[in-house]
Amino acid sequence: MSNENHEVVITVNNRPVAVQGPRTTGRKIKESAIQQGVQIGVDFVLSEELENNRTRIVGDDDEITVNKHSKFVAVAPDDNS
């Protein structure tokens, strides 16, 4: 079985974003989103949308596995919503 990275298209703030996966970090997700035109900053707080309306915060250095169904939301650090 191959462990090579390949491009995975995920969703960030309802926009498709291609990242190198399946293993990536919160920082790489945000950097890829910014390069692809998503209006966020590298200091934004990234969270992954999980089943049953749950979310989890993904830190810049947190290594996670993504797939084509992965959805993320990035909000400004001062946004309390």
SVG drawing of the C-alpha trace seen along z (x, -y; Angstrom):
<svg xmlns="http://www.w3.org/2000/svg" viewBox="-27 -40 32 42">
<polyline fill="none" stroke="black" stroke-width="0.4" points="0.0,0.0 1.3,-3.4 1.9,-6.1 2.4,-8.9 0.7,-12.2 -1.9,-13.0 -4.2,-15.8 -7.4,-15.8 -10.2,-18.3 -11.7,-19.4 -14.1,-22.2 -13.1,-25.4 -15.8,-28.0 -18.0,-26.3 -15.2,-26.6 -13.4,-23.7 -9.7,-23.6 -7.1,-21.2 -4.5,-20.1 -1.8,-17.5 -3.2,-14.6 -4.4,-12.4 -2.3,-13.6 -2.0,-17.3 -2.0,-20.0 -4.3,-22.9 -1.7,-25.4 -1.3,-23.7 -5.1,-23.7 -5.3,-27.4 -2.3,-28.2 -3.8,-26.2 -7.2,-27.9 -5.6,-31.3 -3.5,-30.5 -6.8,-29.3 -8.7,-32.5 -10.6,-31.8 -10.8,-35.0 -9.2,-33.9 -6.0,-34.6 -3.3,-32.3 -4.3,-33.4 -7.9,-32.3 -9.2,-29.5 -9.9,-26.4 -12.5,-23.8 -13.6,-20.6 -17.3,-19.9 -18.1,-16.4 -21.2,-14.3 -24.2,-15.2 -23.5,-19.0 -20.3,-18.6 -17.0,-20.5 -13.5,-20.2 -10.8,-22.8 -7.8,-21.9 -4.6,-23.6 -1.9,-24.8 0.4,-21.9 -2.3,-19.2 -1.8,-16.5 -5.1,-15.1 -6.4,-12.8 -8.6,-14.4 -10.7,-13.0 -13.1,-14.4 -15.9,-14.7 -13.8,-16.8 -15.3,-20.1 -13.7,-23.0 -14.7,-26.4 -12.1,-29.2 -13.1,-32.2 -11.2,-35.3 -9.8,-34.8 -11.9,-37.6 -15.1,-36.2 -17.2,-34.8 -19.9,-33.2"/>
</svg>
